[in-house]
Amino acid sequence: MNTDQKKPQSFKKIKATDRMKEIMELHFRELDEAAKTRSRKIAWCTSVGPAELLRAAGFLVFFPENHGAMLGASRMATDLIPLANALGYSPDICSYLTSDIGSYIKGNSPLSKAYPGIVGPPRPDVLVYNTNQCRDVQDWFRFYAREFKVPLLGIHTHRGVGEITRAHIDSISAQMKALVPKLEEIAGRKLDYDELKHVVGLSRQCTDLWKEVLNIAANVPSPLTFFDGTIQMGPAVVMRGEQRAVDYYKLLLDELRDRVKNGVAAVDGERFRIYWDGRPIWGKLRELSELFSGLGACVLASTYCSSWVFPALDPDDPFDSMARAYLELLIVRDEEYKERYFEAEIHLYKIDGMIFHDAKTCPNNSNNRYGMPERLAKKFDMPVLVIHGDLNDLRCYSEEQARTSIEAFIEQLAEKKAR
């Protein structure tokens, strides 16, 4: 079967994206206005940190990892990373961290280009991290705590978790509860427990809808791609706990359901269904999307986009359910759990092959380093490919090498289908 790349397909825009752009701009402009007028307190939070608690305590919430992704997608990151390296931050650590600190040092942010009038991230009143993603987040936030001279609060999560036990939940729940008096002091108000339950309820609605969005890719052909998902996940990341995120995903789901009903494929003539493990290569999303679609391959599901699915959230038990939800994150689980997870995903999405992105500066989100691809390839008689790159640092990525590897991988998929 000929797998030579065809003329790239025209990008099938999701109409709801216009509304997403509106609410994302509103999110950033609210933060900017609050920072300028000091009308609201602002908390910086890691992307899988206790955002619900912060919102219920009265804070507007900013997510530096979202800013890091914007630095990668805008291709600003590679030029900014050396500025952080000059301060002693290693080129081998998280390139979200180094590009974001570089952006701060240079005073150059993609926010100012996307939203005229906004100079950059809003000044924080408090920084709150959760190490469930990696240890780098605490060092990242500690830099800003020193710069802005504001409090730094953190939750330290277990690693290599198999079965989640009561002891695990109690440990994280207690740490969250210990944040409350400090947050009340900074916010200048008492935590409204009913408001916390309300916010957790909105987060649960958001996560259920986002899961439906992702699961709709199980249809054949898939109505959306992984590359669509990296854009559409914005509200699930930065507006978790807000009504506008819930409203947006209802709108998006209606459109995707119409695509399924009318047989609209994200990739015309979908021949191969591919799973992506690991972080996106932010600065190469469009090129990769066009490459795969030109080869009749739909990259339709990922561990990354699923990182904001938290089915354990329960408004009737906010602290314990938040603890469990953020402990269930794939990144903190052991290899046995991850392997079972991948097996379920392969069956759900009817996957023909898997791509593992080995991100140089993000080992915690690279699941290819301990034999996982080889085990899955053998168990499912399925081609797998490891792409070496990075989330933000494009110096770690060879486009020519990746293209050659991807084309050979697609040839493998074609040969397997032809048997």
N, C-alpha and C positions, 0 to 999 in steps of 0.2 A: 504494500500500500504506500502510495506516495505521500510523504509527510512534509514536503517542501512547503515553506510558509506561503500562504496566499496573501493577497492584498488585505491589509487590516480591515476588519469590519468597522462600520460606523458605530460609534459608542451609543448605546441605548440608554439615554438619560432617564432616570427615575424622576417623574414629575414632582413627587413630594419633596425632592431635594431643595426646591426653591423655598419651601416653608422651613425646612431645616436650616437653611442659611439665614433666614430671618430670625429664628429663635436663638441661633448661635450668636449672631451679632448682638441681639438684645442681652444675652448672658454677659458678654464681654463689656458692653457699654454700661450695664448696671454696675459691674465691678469697678470700672473706670470712674464712674460718677461717684460711687461711694468712697473710693480712695481719694478723690480730689476734694470732696466736700466733708469727708469724715462723718457722713451721715449714718453709715453702717459699719460694723466691725467686719473685718475680712480674715478668713482662715485659709491658709494654704494646706492642701491635703493630698496625700498620695492617692493614686487613682483607685486603689482598692483599700482605702482607709475608711475611717468612721464618718463618712460624709453626712449620714442621717443624723448622727448625734450633733454635729456642728450646725447643721441647718436648724435643728430643733432648739439649739441654744441661741439662735438669733444671728448667726454668722452668714455672710455670703461666702461662697466657697470657690476657690481657684485651684486648678489642678496643674502643677508644673509639668507633669508628664504629657499632658495635652499640648502644652507649649513646646515641649521637646519634639513631639510628633510634627507639629507645624514647622519647626526648624528643619526637620528632616525632609518633609514633603516640599518645602520651598527651596531646598538645596542650599540653604544658608549654613547648615551645620558644619560641613567639612572645613570651611574657612574660619569658623569660630572656635572649634575644638582646641587648636593650638594655644589659644589665649588661656584656657583653663590648664592645659598641660604646663604652661610657663609658671603657673602658680604651684605646681607640684602634683596636680591630678593626673594620674597615669593615663596614657593612651589606651590602656587595656581595660579600664573601667567603663561603666555605662556611658555611652555616647549621648544619651539624653542629658545626663548630669553635665558632661563636659561642654556640650554645645549650649546648654542653657546658661551655665556660668559664663561661658564665652560671650553669649548674647548680652548678659548683664554687664560684663566688663566693657564691652564696646558700645553699649547703649543702642543696640540694633535689634529690633524684634519684628517678626512677621506680623504681629498684631497691628503695627503701625501701617503696614502696607495693605492689610485686609480691611482695616477699619480706620479711615482717616480721622485724626483727632486723638487717637489712643497712642500714647508714646510707647508703652510696654506693659508688662504685668503689673497688677495693682500692688501697692505696698501692703504687706501682711501685718496683722496685729498678733497673730499666733501661727505657728507652724506645727502641723500634726501629721505624723507618719505611721505607717504600719509596715513592718519588715516582711510581710508575707510575700512580697515580690522579690526582695533581695536586701542585702545589708547596705547597698549603695544609697538607698533613699535617705537613711539617717545622716550619712555624711553630706549628701546633697543639701538637705534641709539645715544641717548644722552650719554650713557655709552662710546661708541667709540669716540664720539666727544671730550669727556674729555680725554680719553686715548691717542688719536692721535693728539689732539689739532688742529683739522680741523673744518671748518664751518659745521653747521647743519642747513639744510633748510627743511621746511615742508609745506604740504598742509593739511588743516583741513576740513574734509568732513562731511556733514550732516548725521544724523542717523535716522532710522525709516522713510525713505522716501517712500511715496506712489506714487502719480503722480509726475514725474520730471517736474518742472516748469522752466520758463525762469530765474527766480531769482536764482534757484539752479545752473543752468549752468553758469550764469554770475558770481556768487560767486567763483566757482572753477576755471573758466577760468581766472578771474582776479588774483587769487593766482598763477596760473601757469605763467602768463605773468610777475608777480612781481619777479619770480625767475630768469628771463632772465638776467638782469644786473649783478646780483651776480654770476651767472654761467659764464657769459662772462669774468668777472674779474678773476675768478679762472682759467678758461680755457686759458685766454690770447688771446682770439679771439672773434670776433663778431659772433652772431648766424646767420647762413645762412638759410634764410626763405625757399628757394627752397629745401635745404637739409632736412629741417623739413618736408616739404610736401612729399618728397620722402620717408623718413623714416616712416611717418604715413601711406603712401600707402603700404609699405612693411608689416607693422603691420596688415593692413586691409586684405591683401592677406593671411597672416599667419593665422589670426583669422578665415577667411572664410574656409580655408582648414582644420583647426583643428575642426571646427564645423562639417564639412563633415565627418571627421574621427569619431567623437563621434556619429553622427546621423546614421552612417552605422550600429550601434548596434541595430537599430530598425528592421533590418532584422531578420527573424526567420528561422533557428537558428542564433544567433548573432555570427559574426566572431571575436569579441574581447570582453574582459571583462574589468570591472572597474580596476582590478589589472594590466592588460596590460596598461590601460590608465594612471595610476600613473607613469609608466615608460616613455611612449611615449609622455607625456606632456612636457618633459624636454626642447626641443627647443622652444615651445610656451611660456615658462616661461622666459628662460634666453637669447633667441635670437630673441625676438620680435623686429621687425624693421630691421632684417637682411635678405639678400637674401638666405643664406644657410638654414634658417628655412623654407622659402617658398619651396625651392627645396626639402627639406627632406619630407615635408608633401605630396608633389606630389608623391614622391616615395612610401611612406607608403600607400597612398590612392590606388595606382595601385595594390599593393599587397592585400589590404583588398577587393577591388572589385573583384579580382580573387578568393578570398576565397568565396565571396557571389556567384559568377558565378558557382563555382564548389561545392557548398554546404558544404564547410568546416566550421564546428562549432568550436568555441573556447572551448566549453564544449560538449563532445560527449553525445548524447542522452539527449540534453537539455530538462528538464521537467518543470523547474520553472525559471521565469524571475524576477530578484530582483533589486531594486533600493537602492543605498547607499547614505544616507545623512550624511554630516559632513566630518571631516578630516579622512584620512587613519590612521590606526594604523601601523605606518611605520615599526616597528620592527617585525610585525607579518603578513606581506603581503603574504609570501609564504605559511605559515601554513593555513591562512584563505582561500587562493585560492584553496589549495588542499582539504580542508574540504568541501567547497561548491561544487567544481567539483565532488568530490566523492559522493555527495548526489544528483547529477544531476541538480544542481542549478547554473544558470549563473547570477552572479552579473554583470550587463552590463552597468549601467549608474549611474551617480552621480552628485551631486551639485558641488563637489570639482573640478573634471576635467573640468566642464563647466565654472569655474571661470575665464578662460582665453579665453573666447569668447566675443569679443567686436565689435558687428556689427555696432555700431554707428560711428566708426572711419571713417573719411572722409579727404583725403589729401587736398581737396580744402578748408577746414575749420578746420585746425589742432587744434587750441586751444579750440574752442567750442566743437568740436567733441571728443577730448580727455576728456574734462570735462564731457560730457554726458556719454561717454563710461565707465568711472570709477565711475560714479554715478549709473549706471545701475547694478553694482555688487550686486548680491543677498544679500550679507551680510549686506548691508546698507538699505535694503528695509523693509517696515512694514509687519506685519503678514498677512494682507489681500493680499498684492501682493504675498508674498511667497506661500500662500495657492493656489492662482490661478496658480502660476508657477508649483507647484507640480502636480496639476490636469492635466496641459498640458503635463508634462513629463510622467505621468502614462499612458495617452492615446498614446503618441508618441511611447513609448518603449514597450507597451503592458505588463505592469507590473502586476505580480501576488502578490507581497508583497514588503514591504519597511522595510529597516533597518535604524534606526537612531543611529549614534554613538554619545553618550554623552561624549565628550572629557572633562575631568576634568579641564584642564588648558586652554581650548579654548571655553568659553561660547558663543562667537560671532558666531562661526561656528557650534554650536549645536542647532538645530531647534526643539528639542523635549521638551523644558522646559516650554512651555506655551500652552500645549494641542493640538499641531499640529498633532501628530501621532493618537490620539484618534479621532479627527475630520475627518481625511482622512480615517481611518479604518471604521468609521461609514458610511461615504458618499459612499465609493466604496466597502463596504462589503469585506474588504481586510485585511489579517493578517499583523500586523506590529510588529517589535521587536526593543527594545532599548538595545543597548550594551553599557555598561559602560567601559570606558577605557581612553586613551589619545593618542595624536599624537606621543609623544616621550617618556613620562615617563611610562615605563612598570610596575612600581610599582602600577599603578592605574588600571591594567588590570589583570583579573583572566582568564587564558586560559581554565581551567576546567569549570568554570561557563559559559564562553562564548560558549564553545562547547556544553554544555548541553542545553543552551538556543537556540542555532542555530538548533540543532537537533529537539527540540520540535517545533520550528518555521517551519521547513521544513515539519514536520508531519502535522501541521495545513494546510499548502499549499496543501499537498497531500489529506487530508480529504476534503478540499474545492473542489478540482478538481474531486474527486470521487462522489460528490453529484449528 
